[in-house]
Amino acid sequence: MSDASQKIPYPLRMPDELRAKLEDARSGRSLNAEIVQRLEASFSQQTDSEQLALLRRLERQLSNSEAAYEELRAKTARLATCLAILADSLPVATIKKNKELKALLGEASELSQLLDSNLK
């Protein structure tokens, strides 16, 4: 038996006007093939609209992430500048003695350079 003969028939009641529209639109296909094609297309359109909605949400999230990244980069650059000004106002001996301050200044400088290089 072929696959078509194994399918269970499904009686479909529809208004005469709708049946006439389907028969006019079937372009050489059987009425059943026309109905099946239109049903499949409706699911495809639903999937396309769902994918489009997901794409739009992802675009908004990306835009928000880029804005947050730029804000973080700007704040980090300002912090690095403030730390550099602080370091310039302190005696070199004080910075050399204070390992934590020296490490903090180095980390701020590295982070600022890293963020700047990621934008290029």
Phi and psi restraints in degrees (range 20) as a CNS / XPLOR table:
assign (resid 1 and name C) (resid 2 and name N)
       (resid 2 and name CA) (resid 2 and name C) 1.0 -82.3 20.0 2
assign (resid 2 and name N) (resid 2 and name CA)
       (resid 2 and name C) (resid 3 and name N) 1.0 165.0 20.0 2
assign (resid 2 and name C) (resid 3 and name N)
       (resid 3 and name CA) (resid 3 and name C) 1.0 -60.0 20.0 2
assign (resid 3 and name N) (resid 3 and name CA)
       (resid 3 and name C) (resid 4 and name N) 1.0 -38.6 20.0 2
assign (resid 3 and name C) (resid 4 and name N)
       (resid 4 and name CA) (resid 4 and name C) 1.0 -62.7 20.0 2
assign (resid 4 and name N) (resid 4 and name CA)
       (resid 4 and name C) (resid 5 and name N) 1.0 -38.2 20.0 2
assign (resid 4 and name C) (resid 5 and name N)
       (resid 5 and name CA) (resid 5 and name C) 1.0 -76.3 20.0 2
assign (resid 5 and name N) (resid 5 and name CA)
       (resid 5 and name C) (resid 6 and name N) 1.0 -17.0 20.0 2
assign (resid 5 and name C) (resid 6 and name N)
       (resid 6 and name CA) (resid 6 and name C) 1.0 -86.7 20.0 2
assign (resid 6 and name N) (resid 6 and name CA)
       (resid 6 and name C) (resid 7 and name N) 1.0 -13.8 20.0 2
assign (resid 6 and name C) (resid 7 and name N)
       (resid 7 and name CA) (resid 7 and name C) 1.0 -73.8 20.0 2
assign (resid 7 and name N) (resid 7 and name CA)
       (resid 7 and name C) (resid 8 and name N) 1.0 140.2 20.0 2
assign (resid 7 and name C) (resid 8 and name N)
       (resid 8 and name CA) (resid 8 and name C) 1.0 -81.8 20.0 2
assign (resid 8 and name N) (resid 8 and name CA)
       (resid 8 and name C) (resid 9 and name N) 1.0 127.5 20.0 2
assign (resid 8 and name C) (resid 9 and name N)
       (resid 9 and name CA) (resid 9 and name C) 1.0 -63.3 20.0 2
assign (resid 9 and name N) (resid 9 and name CA)
       (resid 9 and name C) (resid 10 and name N) 1.0 146.4 20.0 2
assign (resid 9 and name C) (resid 10 and name N)
       (resid 10 and name CA) (resid 10 and name C) 1.0 -125.6 20.0 2
assign (resid 10 and name N) (resid 10 and name CA)
       (resid 10 and name C) (resid 11 and name N) 1.0 108.2 20.0 2
assign (resid 10 and name C) (resid 11 and name N)
       (resid 11 and name CA) (resid 11 and name C) 1.0 -68.8 20.0 2
assign (resid 11 and name N) (resid 11 and name CA)
       (resid 11 and name C) (resid 12 and name N) 1.0 132.0 20.0 2
assign (resid 11 and name C) (resid 12 and name N)
       (resid 12 and name CA) (resid 12 and name C) 1.0 -121.6 20.0 2
assign (resid 12 and name N) (resid 12 and name CA)
       (resid 12 and name C) (resid 13 and name N) 1.0 121.4 20.0 2
assign (resid 12 and name C) (resid 13 and name N)
       (resid 13 and name CA) (resid 13 and name C) 1.0 -94.4 20.0 2
assign (resid 13 and name N) (resid 13 and name CA)
       (resid 13 and name C) (resid 14 and name N) 1.0 133.4 20.0 2
assign (resid 13 and name C) (resid 14 and name N)
       (resid 14 and name CA) (resid 14 and name C) 1.0 -149.8 20.0 2
assign (resid 14 and name N) (resid 14 and name CA)
       (resid 14 and name C) (resid 15 and name N) 1.0 157.5 20.0 2
assign (resid 14 and name C) (resid 15 and name N)
       (resid 15 and name CA) (resid 15 and name C) 1.0 -62.9 20.0 2
assign (resid 15 and name N) (resid 15 and name CA)
       (resid 15 and name C) (resid 16 and name N) 1.0 148.7 20.0 2
assign (resid 15 and name C) (resid 16 and name N)
       (resid 16 and name CA) (resid 16 and name C) 1.0 -57.9 20.0 2
assign (resid 16 and name N) (resid 16 and name CA)
       (resid 16 and name C) (resid 17 and name N) 1.0 -37.5 20.0 2
assign (resid 16 and name C) (resid 17 and name N)
       (resid 17 and name CA) (resid 17 and name C) 1.0 -63.8 20.0 2
assign (resid 17 and name N) (resid 17 and name CA)
       (resid 17 and name C) (resid 18 and name N) 1.0 -40.7 20.0 2
assign (resid 17 and name C) (resid 18 and name N)
       (resid 18 and name CA) (resid 18 and name C) 1.0 -66.9 20.0 2
assign (resid 18 and name N) (resid 18 and name CA)
       (resid 18 and name C) (resid 19 and name N) 1.0 -41.8 20.0 2
assign (resid 18 and name C) (resid 19 and name N)
       (resid 19 and name CA) (resid 19 and name C) 1.0 -60.8 20.0 2
assign (resid 19 and name N) (resid 19 and name CA)
       (resid 19 and name C) (resid 20 and name N) 1.0 -41.6 20.0 2
assign (resid 19 and name C) (resid 20 and name N)
       (resid 20 and name CA) (resid 20 and name C) 1.0 -63.2 20.0 2
assign (resid 20 and name N) (resid 20 and name CA)
       (resid 20 and name C) (resid 21 and name N) 1.0 -41.6 20.0 2
assign (resid 20 and name C) (resid 21 and name N)
       (resid 21 and name CA) (resid 21 and name C) 1.0 -62.0 20.0 2
assign (resid 21 and name N) (resid 21 and name CA)
       (resid 21 and name C) (resid 22 and name N) 1.0 -43.4 20.0 2
assign (resid 21 and name C) (resid 22 and name N)
       (resid 22 and name CA) (resid 22 and name C) 1.0 -64.5 20.0 2
assign (resid 22 and name N) (resid 22 and name CA)
       (resid 22 and name C) (resid 23 and name N) 1.0 -42.4 20.0 2
assign (resid 22 and name C) (resid 23 and name N)
       (resid 23 and name CA) (resid 23 and name C) 1.0 -65.3 20.0 2
assign (resid 23 and name N) (resid 23 and name CA)
       (resid 23 and name C) (resid 24 and name N) 1.0 -37.3 20.0 2
assign (resid 23 and name C) (resid 24 and name N)
       (resid 24 and name CA) (resid 24 and name C) 1.0 -67.8 20.0 2
assign (resid 24 and name N) (resid 24 and name CA)
       (resid 24 and name C) (resid 25 and name N) 1.0 -31.7 20.0 2
assign (resid 24 and name C) (resid 25 and name N)
       (resid 25 and name CA) (resid 25 and name C) 1.0 -91.4 20.0 2
assign (resid 25 and name N) (resid 25 and name CA)
       (resid 25 and name C) (resid 26 and name N) 1.0 -4.9 20.0 2
assign (resid 25 and name C) (resid 26 and name N)
       (resid 26 and name CA) (resid 26 and name C) 1.0 -72.8 20.0 2
assign (resid 26 and name N) (resid 26 and name CA)
       (resid 26 and name C) (resid 27 and name N) 1.0 -13.0 20.0 2
assign (resid 26 and name C) (resid 27 and name N)
       (resid 27 and name CA) (resid 27 and name C) 1.0 48.2 20.0 2
assign (resid 27 and name N) (resid 27 and name CA)
       (resid 27 and name C) (resid 28 and name N) 1.0 52.2 20.0 2
assign (resid 27 and name C) (resid 28 and name N)
       (resid 28 and name CA) (resid 28 and name C) 1.0 86.3 20.0 2
assign (resid 28 and name N) (resid 28 and name CA)
       (resid 28 and name C) (resid 29 and name N) 1.0 -11.1 20.0 2
assign (resid 28 and name C) (resid 29 and name N)
       (resid 29 and name CA) (resid 29 and name C) 1.0 -81.7 20.0 2
assign (resid 29 and name N) (resid 29 and name CA)
       (resid 29 and name C) (resid 30 and name N) 1.0 162.5 20.0 2
assign (resid 29 and name C) (resid 30 and name N)
       (resid 30 and name CA) (resid 30 and name C) 1.0 -71.9 20.0 2
assign (resid 30 and name N) (resid 30 and name CA)
       (resid 30 and name C) (resid 31 and name N) 1.0 162.0 20.0 2
assign (resid 30 and name C) (resid 31 and name N)
       (resid 31 and name CA) (resid 31 and name C) 1.0 -61.2 20.0 2
assign (resid 31 and name N) (resid 31 and name CA)
       (resid 31 and name C) (resid 32 and name N) 1.0 -40.8 20.0 2
assign (resid 31 and name C) (resid 32 and name N)
       (resid 32 and name CA) (resid 32 and name C) 1.0 -61.0 20.0 2
assign (resid 32 and name N) (resid 32 and name CA)
       (resid 32 and name C) (resid 33 and name N) 1.0 -45.1 20.0 2
assign (resid 32 and name C) (resid 33 and name N)
       (resid 33 and name CA) (resid 33 and name C) 1.0 -62.8 20.0 2
assign (resid 33 and name N) (resid 33 and name CA)
       (resid 33 and name C) (resid 34 and name N) 1.0 -38.2 20.0 2
assign (resid 33 and name C) (resid 34 and name N)
       (resid 34 and name CA) (resid 34 and name C) 1.0 -64.0 20.0 2
assign (resid 34 and name N) (resid 34 and name CA)
       (resid 34 and name C) (resid 35 and name N) 1.0 -45.0 20.0 2
assign (resid 34 and name C) (resid 35 and name N)
       (resid 35 and name CA) (resid 35 and name C) 1.0 -63.4 20.0 2
assign (resid 35 and name N) (resid 35 and name CA)
       (resid 35 and name C) (resid 36 and name N) 1.0 -46.0 20.0 2
assign (resid 35 and name C) (resid 36 and name N)
       (resid 36 and name CA) (resid 36 and name C) 1.0 -61.8 20.0 2
assign (resid 36 and name N) (resid 36 and name CA)
       (resid 36 and name C) (resid 37 and name N) 1.0 -45.2 20.0 2
assign (resid 36 and name C) (resid 37 and name N)
       (resid 37 and name CA) (resid 37 and name C) 1.0 -60.9 20.0 2
assign (resid 37 and name N) (resid 37 and name CA)
       (resid 37 and name C) (resid 38 and name N) 1.0 -42.9 20.0 2
assign (resid 37 and name C) (resid 38 and name N)
       (resid 38 and name CA) (resid 38 and name C) 1.0 -68.3 20.0 2
assign (resid 38 and name N) (resid 38 and name CA)
       (resid 38 and name C) (resid 39 and name N) 1.0 -38.1 20.0 2
assign (resid 38 and name C) (resid 39 and name N)
       (resid 39 and name CA) (resid 39 and name C) 1.0 -64.5 20.0 2
assign (resid 39 and name N) (resid 39 and name CA)
       (resid 39 and name C) (resid 40 and name N) 1.0 -45.8 20.0 2
assign (resid 39 and name C) (resid 40 and name N)
       (resid 40 and name CA) (resid 40 and name C) 1.0 -61.6 20.0 2
assign (resid 40 and name N) (resid 40 and name CA)
       (resid 40 and name C) (resid 41 and name N) 1.0 -40.4 20.0 2
assign (resid 40 and name C) (resid 41 and name N)
       (resid 41 and name CA) (resid 41 and name C) 1.0 -63.4 20.0 2
assign (resid 41 and name N) (resid 41 and name CA)
       (resid 41 and name C) (resid 42 and name N) 1.0 -36.7 20.0 2
assign (resid 41 and name C) (resid 42 and name N)
       (resid 42 and name CA) (resid 42 and name C) 1.0 -65.1 20.0 2
assign (resid 42 and name N) (resid 42 and name CA)
       (resid 42 and name C) (resid 43 and name N) 1.0 -37.0 20.0 2
assign (resid 42 and name C) (resid 43 and name N)
       (resid 43 and name CA) (resid 43 and name C) 1.0 -70.2 20.0 2
assign (resid 43 and name N) (resid 43 and name CA)
       (resid 43 and name C) (resid 44 and name N) 1.0 -37.6 20.0 2
assign (resid 43 and name C) (resid 44 and name N)
       (resid 44 and name CA) (resid 44 and name C) 1.0 -63.5 20.0 2
assign (resid 44 and name N) (resid 44 and name CA)
       (resid 44 and name C) (resid 45 and name N) 1.0 -42.6 20.0 2
assign (resid 44 and name C) (resid 45 and name N)
       (resid 45 and name CA) (resid 45 and name C) 1.0 -64.1 20.0 2
assign (resid 45 and name N) (resid 45 and name CA)
       (resid 45 and name C) (resid 46 and name N) 1.0 -38.8 20.0 2
assign (resid 45 and name C) (resid 46 and name N)
       (resid 46 and name CA) (resid 46 and name C) 1.0 -63.4 20.0 2
assign (resid 46 and name N) (resid 46 and name CA)
       (resid 46 and name C) (resid 47 and name N) 1.0 -43.9 20.0 2
assign (resid 46 and name C) (resid 47 and name N)
       (resid 47 and name CA) (resid 47 and name C) 1.0 -63.4 20.0 2
assign (resid 47 and name N) (resid 47 and name CA)
       (resid 47 and name C) (resid 48 and name N) 1.0 -42.7 20.0 2
assign (resid 47 and name C) (resid 48 and name N)
       (resid 48 and name CA) (resid 48 and name C) 1.0 -60.4 20.0 2
assign (resid 48 and name N) (resid 48 and name CA)
       (resid 48 and name C) (resid 49 and name N) 1.0 -43.6 20.0 2
assign (resid 48 and name C) (resid 49 and name N)
       (resid 49 and name CA) (resid 49 and name C) 1.0 -68.4 20.0 2
assign (resid 49 and name N) (resid 49 and name CA)
       (resid 49 and name C) (resid 50 and name N) 1.0 -34.8 20.0 2
assign (resid 49 and name C) (resid 50 and name N)
       (resid 50 and name CA) (resid 50 and name C) 1.0 -65.4 20.0 2
assign (resid 50 and name N) (resid 50 and name CA)
       (resid 50 and name C) (resid 51 and name N) 1.0 -41.7 20.0 2
assign (resid 50 and name C) (resid 51 and name N)
       (resid 51 and name CA) (resid 51 and name C) 1.0 -66.2 20.0 2
assign (resid 51 and name N) (resid 51 and name CA)
       (resid 51 and name C) (resid 52 and name N) 1.0 -38.3 20.0 2
assign (resid 51 and name C) (resid 52 and name N)
       (resid 52 and name CA) (resid 52 and name C) 1.0 -64.4 20.0 2
assign (resid 52 and name N) (resid 52 and name CA)
       (resid 52 and name C) (resid 53 and name N) 1.0 -41.7 20.0 2
assign (resid 52 and name C) (resid 53 and name N)
       (resid 53 and name CA) (resid 53 and name C) 1.0 -63.1 20.0 2
assign (resid 53 and name N) (resid 53 and name CA)
       (resid 53 and name C) (resid 54 and name N) 1.0 -41.9 20.0 2
assign (resid 53 and name C) (resid 54 and name N)
       (resid 54 and name CA) (resid 54 and name C) 1.0 -63.6 20.0 2
assign (resid 54 and name N) (resid 54 and name CA)
       (resid 54 and name C) (resid 55 and name N) 1.0 -43.5 20.0 2
assign (resid 54 and name C) (resid 55 and name N)
       (resid 55 and name CA) (resid 55 and name C) 1.0 -60.2 20.0 2
assign (resid 55 and name N) (resid 55 and name CA)
       (resid 55 and name C) (resid 56 and name N) 1.0 -42.1 20.0 2
assign (resid 55 and name C) (resid 56 and name N)
       (resid 56 and name CA) (resid 56 and name C) 1.0 -64.6 20.0 2
assign (resid 56 and name N) (resid 56 and name CA)
       (resid 56 and name C) (resid 57 and name N) 1.0 -41.1 20.0 2
assign (resid 56 and name C) (resid 57 and name N)
       (resid 57 and name CA) (resid 57 and name C) 1.0 -62.5 20.0 2
assign (resid 57 and name N) (resid 57 and name CA)
       (resid 57 and name C) (resid 58 and name N) 1.0 -42.3 20.0 2
assign (resid 57 and name C) (resid 58 and name N)
       (resid 58 and name CA) (resid 58 and name C) 1.0 -64.9 20.0 2
assign (resid 58 and name N) (resid 58 and name CA)
       (resid 58 and name C) (resid 59 and name N) 1.0 -38.7 20.0 2
assign (resid 58 and name C) (resid 59 and name N)
       (resid 59 and name CA) (resid 59 and name C) 1.0 -62.8 20.0 2
assign (resid 59 and name N) (resid 59 and name CA)
       (resid 59 and name C) (resid 60 and name N) 1.0 -41.4 20.0 2
assign (resid 59 and name C) (resid 60 and name N)
       (resid 60 and name CA) (resid 60 and name C) 1.0 -64.6 20.0 2
assign (resid 60 and name N) (resid 60 and name CA)
       (resid 60 and name C) (resid 61 and name N) 1.0 -42.9 20.0 2
assign (resid 60 and name C) (resid 61 and name N)
       (resid 61 and name CA) (resid 61 and name C) 1.0 -63.5 20.0 2
assign (resid 61 and name N) (resid 61 and name CA)
       (resid 61 and name C) (resid 62 and name N) 1.0 -41.0 20.0 2
assign (resid 61 and name C) (resid 62 and name N)
       (resid 62 and name CA) (resid 62 and name C) 1.0 -63.5 20.0 2
assign (resid 62 and name N) (resid 62 and name CA)
       (resid 62 and name C) (resid 63 and name N) 1.0 -43.9 20.0 2
assign (resid 62 and name C) (resid 63 and name N)
       (resid 63 and name CA) (resid 63 and name C) 1.0 -61.2 20.0 2
assign (resid 63 and name N) (resid 63 and name CA)
       (resid 63 and name C) (resid 64 and name N) 1.0 -44.1 20.0 2
assign (resid 63 and name C) (resid 64 and name N)
       (resid 64 and name CA) (resid 64 and name C) 1.0 -63.8 20.0 2
assign (resid 64 and name N) (resid 64 and name CA)
       (resid 64 and name C) (resid 65 and name N) 1.0 -39.6 20.0 2
assign (resid 64 and name C) (resid 65 and name N)
       (resid 65 and name CA) (resid 65 and name C) 1.0 -65.4 20.0 2
assign (resid 65 and name N) (resid 65 and name CA)
       (resid 65 and name C) (resid 66 and name N) 1.0 -41.8 20.0 2
assign (resid 65 and name C) (resid 66 and name N)
       (resid 66 and name CA) (resid 66 and name C) 1.0 -63.5 20.0 2
assign (resid 66 and name N) (resid 66 and name CA)
       (resid 66 and name C) (resid 67 and name N) 1.0 -40.3 20.0 2
assign (resid 66 and name C) (resid 67 and name N)
       (resid 67 and name CA) (resid 67 and name C) 1.0 -65.6 20.0 2
assign (resid 67 and name N) (resid 67 and name CA)
       (resid 67 and name C) (resid 68 and name N) 1.0 -42.3 20.0 2
assign (resid 67 and name C) (resid 68 and name N)
       (resid 68 and name CA) (resid 68 and name C) 1.0 -65.3 20.0 2
assign (resid 68 and name N) (resid 68 and name CA)
       (resid 68 and name C) (resid 69 and name N) 1.0 -39.4 20.0 2
assign (resid 68 and name C) (resid 69 and name N)
       (resid 69 and name CA) (resid 69 and name C) 1.0 -63.1 20.0 2
assign (resid 69 and name N) (resid 69 and name CA)
       (resid 69 and name C) (resid 70 and name N) 1.0 -44.2 20.0 2
assign (resid 69 and name C) (resid 70 and name N)
       (resid 70 and name CA) (resid 70 and name C) 1.0 -64.2 20.0 2
assign (resid 70 and name N) (resid 70 and name CA)
       (resid 70 and name C) (resid 71 and name N) 1.0 -39.8 20.0 2
assign (resid 70 and name C) (resid 71 and name N)
       (resid 71 and name CA) (resid 71 and name C) 1.0 -63.7 20.0 2
assign (resid 71 and name N) (resid 71 and name CA)
       (resid 71 and name C) (resid 72 and name N) 1.0 -43.6 20.0 2
assign (resid 71 and name C) (resid 72 and name N)
       (resid 72 and name CA) (resid 72 and name C) 1.0 -63.5 20.0 2
assign (resid 72 and name N) (resid 72 and name CA)
       (resid 72 and name C) (resid 73 and name N) 1.0 -41.7 20.0 2
assign (resid 72 and name C) (resid 73 and name N)
       (resid 73 and name CA) (resid 73 and name C) 1.0 -62.2 20.0 2
assign (resid 73 and name N) (resid 73 and name CA)
       (resid 73 and name C) (resid 74 and name N) 1.0 -42.7 20.0 2
assign (resid 73 and name C) (resid 74 and name N)
       (resid 74 and name CA) (resid 74 and name C) 1.0 -66.1 20.0 2
assign (resid 74 and name N) (resid 74 and name CA)
       (resid 74 and name C) (resid 75 and name N) 1.0 -42.5 20.0 2
assign (resid 74 and name C) (resid 75 and name N)
       (resid 75 and name CA) (resid 75 and name C) 1.0 -65.0 20.0 2
assign (resid 75 and name N) (resid 75 and name CA)
       (resid 75 and name C) (resid 76 and name N) 1.0 -39.8 20.0 2
assign (resid 75 and name C) (resid 76 and name N)
       (resid 76 and name CA) (resid 76 and name C) 1.0 -65.4 20.0 2
assign (resid 76 and name N) (resid 76 and name CA)
       (resid 76 and name C) (resid 77 and name N) 1.0 -40.3 20.0 2
assign (resid 76 and name C) (resid 77 and name N)
       (resid 77 and name CA) (resid 77 and name C) 1.0 -63.8 20.0 2
assign (resid 77 and name N) (resid 77 and name CA)
       (resid 77 and name C) (resid 78 and name N) 1.0 -41.0 20.0 2
assign (resid 77 and name C) (resid 78 and name N)
       (resid 78 and name CA) (resid 78 and name C) 1.0 -65.0 20.0 2
assign (resid 78 and name N) (resid 78 and name CA)
       (resid 78 and name C) (resid 79 and name N) 1.0 -41.1 20.0 2
assign (resid 78 and name C) (resid 79 and name N)
       (resid 79 and name CA) (resid 79 and name C) 1.0 -62.6 20.0 2
assign (resid 79 and name N) (resid 79 and name CA)
       (resid 79 and name C) (resid 80 and name N) 1.0 -43.2 20.0 2
assign (resid 79 and name C) (resid 80 and name N)
       (resid 80 and name CA) (resid 80 and name C) 1.0 -63.3 20.0 2
assign (resid 80 and name N) (resid 80 and name CA)
       (resid 80 and name C) (resid 81 and name N) 1.0 -38.7 20.0 2
assign (resid 80 and name C) (resid 81 and name N)
       (resid 81 and name CA) (resid 81 and name C) 1.0 -64.8 20.0 2
assign (resid 81 and name N) (resid 81 and name CA)
       (resid 81 and name C) (resid 82 and name N) 1.0 -44.2 20.0 2
assign (resid 81 and name C) (resid 82 and name N)
       (resid 82 and name CA) (resid 82 and name C) 1.0 -61.7 20.0 2
assign (resid 82 and name N) (resid 82 and name CA)
       (resid 82 and name C) (resid 83 and name N) 1.0 -42.3 20.0 2
assign (resid 82 and name C) (resid 83 and name N)
       (resid 83 and name CA) (resid 83 and name C) 1.0 -66.0 20.0 2
assign (resid 83 and name N) (resid 83 and name CA)
       (resid 83 and name C) (resid 84 and name N) 1.0 -36.6 20.0 2
assign (resid 83 and name C) (resid 84 and name N)
       (resid 84 and name CA) (resid 84 and name C) 1.0 -65.9 20.0 2
assign (resid 84 and name N) (resid 84 and name CA)
       (resid 84 and name C) (resid 85 and name N) 1.0 -41.0 20.0 2
assign (resid 84 and name C) (resid 85 and name N)
       (resid 85 and name CA) (resid 85 and name C) 1.0 -63.2 20.0 2
assign (resid 85 and name N) (resid 85 and name CA)
       (resid 85 and name C) (resid 86 and name N) 1.0 -43.3 20.0 2
assign (resid 85 and name C) (resid 86 and name N)
       (resid 86 and name CA) (resid 86 and name C) 1.0 -60.2 20.0 2
assign (resid 86 and name N) (resid 86 and name CA)
       (resid 86 and name C) (resid 87 and name N) 1.0 -45.6 20.0 2
assign (resid 86 and name C) (resid 87 and name N)
       (resid 87 and name CA) (resid 87 and name C) 1.0 -62.8 20.0 2
assign (resid 87 and name N) (resid 87 and name CA)
       (resid 87 and name C) (resid 88 and name N) 1.0 -38.4 20.0 2
assign (resid 87 and name C) (resid 88 and name N)
       (resid 88 and name CA) (resid 88 and name C) 1.0 -66.8 20.0 2
assign (resid 88 and name N) (resid 88 and name CA)
       (resid 88 and name C) (resid 89 and name N) 1.0 -27.6 20.0 2
assign (resid 88 and name C) (resid 89 and name N)
       (resid 89 and name CA) (resid 89 and name C) 1.0 -85.0 20.0 2
assign (resid 89 and name N) (resid 89 and name CA)
       (resid 89 and name C) (resid 90 and name N) 1.0 -12.9 20.0 2
assign (resid 89 and name C) (resid 90 and name N)
       (resid 90 and name CA) (resid 90 and name C) 1.0 -94.5 20.0 2
assign (resid 90 and name N) (resid 90 and name CA)
       (resid 90 and name C) (resid 91 and name N) 1.0 147.3 20.0 2
assign (resid 90 and name C) (resid 91 and name N)
       (resid 91 and name CA) (resid 91 and name C) 1.0 -63.2 20.0 2
assign (resid 91 and name N) (resid 91 and name CA)
       (resid 91 and name C) (resid 92 and name N) 1.0 142.9 20.0 2
assign (resid 91 and name C) (resid 92 and name N)
       (resid 92 and name CA) (resid 92 and name C) 1.0 -56.5 20.0 2
assign (resid 92 and name N) (resid 92 and name CA)
       (resid 92 and name C) (resid 93 and name N) 1.0 -36.8 20.0 2
assign (resid 92 and name C) (resid 93 and name N)
       (resid 93 and name CA) (resid 93 and name C) 1.0 -61.8 20.0 2
assign (resid 93 and name N) (resid 93 and name CA)
       (resid 93 and name C) (resid 94 and name N) 1.0 -36.7 20.0 2
assign (resid 93 and name C) (resid 94 and name N)
       (resid 94 and name CA) (resid 94 and name C) 1.0 -66.2 20.0 2
assign (resid 94 and name N) (resid 94 and name CA)
       (resid 94 and name C) (resid 95 and name N) 1.0 -42.7 20.0 2
assign (resid 94 and name C) (resid 95 and name N)
       (resid 95 and name CA) (resid 95 and name C) 1.0 -65.5 20.0 2
assign (resid 95 and name N) (resid 95 and name CA)
       (resid 95 and name C) (resid 96 and name N) 1.0 -43.4 20.0 2
assign (resid 95 and name C) (resid 96 and name N)
       (resid 96 and name CA) (resid 96 and name C) 1.0 -63.3 20.0 2
assign (resid 96 and name N) (resid 96 and name CA)
       (resid 96 and name C) (resid 97 and name N) 1.0 -36.9 20.0 2
assign (resid 96 and name C) (resid 97 and name N)
       (resid 97 and name CA) (resid 97 and name C) 1.0 -72.5 20.0 2
assign (resid 97 and name N) (resid 97 and name CA)
       (resid 97 and name C) (resid 98 and name N) 1.0 -35.3 20.0 2
assign (resid 97 and name C) (resid 98 and name N)
       (resid 98 and name CA) (resid 98 and name C) 1.0 -92.5 20.0 2
assign (resid 98 and name N) (resid 98 and name CA)
       (resid 98 and name C) (resid 99 and name N) 1.0 96.2 20.0 2
assign (resid 98 and name C) (resid 99 and name N)
       (resid 99 and name CA) (resid 99 and name C) 1.0 -62.8 20.0 2
assign (resid 99 and name N) (resid 99 and name CA)
       (resid 99 and name C) (resid 100 and name N) 1.0 -37.7 20.0 2
assign (resid 99 and name C) (resid 100 and name N)
       (resid 100 and name CA) (resid 100 and name C) 1.0 -64.7 20.0 2
assign (resid 100 and name N) (resid 100 and name CA)
       (resid 100 and name C) (resid 101 and name N) 1.0 -43.9 20.0 2
assign (resid 100 and name C) (resid 101 and name N)
       (resid 101 and name CA) (resid 101 and name C) 1.0 -64.1 20.0 2
assign (resid 101 and name N) (resid 101 and name CA)
       (resid 101 and name C) (resid 102 and name N) 1.0 -42.6 20.0 2
assign (resid 101 and name C) (resid 102 and name N)
       (resid 102 and name CA) (resid 102 and name C) 1.0 -61.7 20.0 2
assign (resid 102 and name N) (resid 102 and name CA)
       (resid 102 and name C) (resid 103 and name N) 1.0 -44.0 20.0 2
assign (resid 102 and name C) (resid 103 and name N)
       (resid 103 and name CA) (resid 103 and name C) 1.0 -65.3 20.0 2
assign (resid 103 and name N) (resid 103 and name CA)
       (resid 103 and name C) (resid 104 and name N) 1.0 -42.1 20.0 2
assign (resid 103 and name C) (resid 104 and name N)
       (resid 104 and name CA) (resid 104 and name C) 1.0 -61.5 20.0 2
assign (resid 104 and name N) (resid 104 and name CA)
       (resid 104 and name C) (resid 105 and name N) 1.0 -43.5 20.0 2
assign (resid 104 and name C) (resid 105 and name N)
       (resid 105 and name CA) (resid 105 and name C) 1.0 -62.7 20.0 2
assign (resid 105 and name N) (resid 105 and name CA)
       (resid 105 and name C) (resid 106 and name N) 1.0 -41.5 20.0 2
assign (resid 105 and name C) (resid 106 and name N)
       (resid 106 and name CA) (resid 106 and name C) 1.0 -65.2 20.0 2
assign (resid 106 and name N) (resid 106 and name CA)
       (resid 106 and name C) (resid 107 and name N) 1.0 -44.1 20.0 2
assign (resid 106 and name C) (resid 107 and name N)
       (resid 107 and name CA) (resid 107 and name C) 1.0 -64.6 20.0 2
assign (resid 107 and name N) (resid 107 and name CA)
       (resid 107 and name C) (resid 108 and name N) 1.0 -41.0 20.0 2
assign (resid 107 and name C) (resid 108 and name N)
       (resid 108 and name CA) (resid 108 and name C) 1.0 -63.4 20.0 2
assign (resid 108 and name N) (resid 108 and name CA)
       (resid 108 and name C) (resid 109 and name N) 1.0 -41.0 20.0 2
assign (resid 108 and name C) (resid 109 and name N)
       (resid 109 and name CA) (resid 109 and name C) 1.0 -65.6 20.0 2
assign (resid 109 and name N) (resid 109 and name CA)
       (resid 109 and name C) (resid 110 and name N) 1.0 -44.1 20.0 2
assign (resid 109 and name C) (resid 110 and name N)
       (resid 110 and name CA) (resid 110 and name C) 1.0 -63.1 20.0 2
assign (resid 110 and name N) (resid 110 and name CA)
       (resid 110 and name C) (resid 111 and name N) 1.0 -43.4 20.0 2
assign (resid 110 and name C) (resid 111 and name N)
       (resid 111 and name CA) (resid 111 and name C) 1.0 -64.3 20.0 2
assign (resid 111 and name N) (resid 111 and name CA)
       (resid 111 and name C) (resid 112 and name N) 1.0 -41.9 20.0 2
assign (resid 111 and name C) (resid 112 and name N)
       (resid 112 and name CA) (resid 112 and name C) 1.0 -62.4 20.0 2
assign (resid 112 and name N) (resid 112 and name CA)
       (resid 112 and name C) (resid 113 and name N) 1.0 -43.1 20.0 2
assign (resid 112 and name C) (resid 113 and name N)
       (resid 113 and name CA) (resid 113 and name C) 1.0 -66.2 20.0 2
assign (resid 113 and name N) (resid 113 and name CA)
       (resid 113 and name C) (resid 114 and name N) 1.0 -40.4 20.0 2
assign (resid 113 and name C) (resid 114 and name N)
       (resid 114 and name CA) (resid 114 and name C) 1.0 -62.3 20.0 2
assign (resid 114 and name N) (resid 114 and name CA)
       (resid 114 and name C) (resid 115 and name N) 1.0 -47.4 20.0 2
assign (resid 114 and name C) (resid 115 and name N)
       (resid 115 and name CA) (resid 115 and name C) 1.0 -63.2 20.0 2
assign (resid 115 and name N) (resid 115 and name CA)
       (resid 115 and name C) (resid 116 and name N) 1.0 -41.7 20.0 2
assign (resid 115 and name C) (resid 116 and name N)
       (resid 116 and name CA) (resid 116 and name C) 1.0 -64.7 20.0 2
assign (resid 116 and name N) (resid 116 and name CA)
       (resid 116 and name C) (resid 117 and name N) 1.0 -39.0 20.0 2
assign (resid 116 and name C) (resid 117 and name N)
       (resid 117 and name CA) (resid 117 and name C) 1.0 -70.7 20.0 2
assign (resid 117 and name N) (resid 117 and name CA)
       (resid 117 and name C) (resid 118 and name N) 1.0 -29.1 20.0 2
assign (resid 117 and name C) (resid 118 and name N)
       (resid 118 and name CA) (resid 118 and name C) 1.0 -71.5 20.0 2
assign (resid 118 and name N) (resid 118 and name CA)
       (resid 118 and name C) (resid 119 and name N) 1.0 -20.6 20.0 2
assign (resid 118 and name C) (resid 119 and name N)
       (resid 119 and name CA) (resid 119 and name C) 1.0 -80.8 20.0 2
assign (resid 119 and name N) (resid 119 and name CA)
       (resid 119 and name C) (resid 120 and name N) 1.0 -16.9 20.0 2
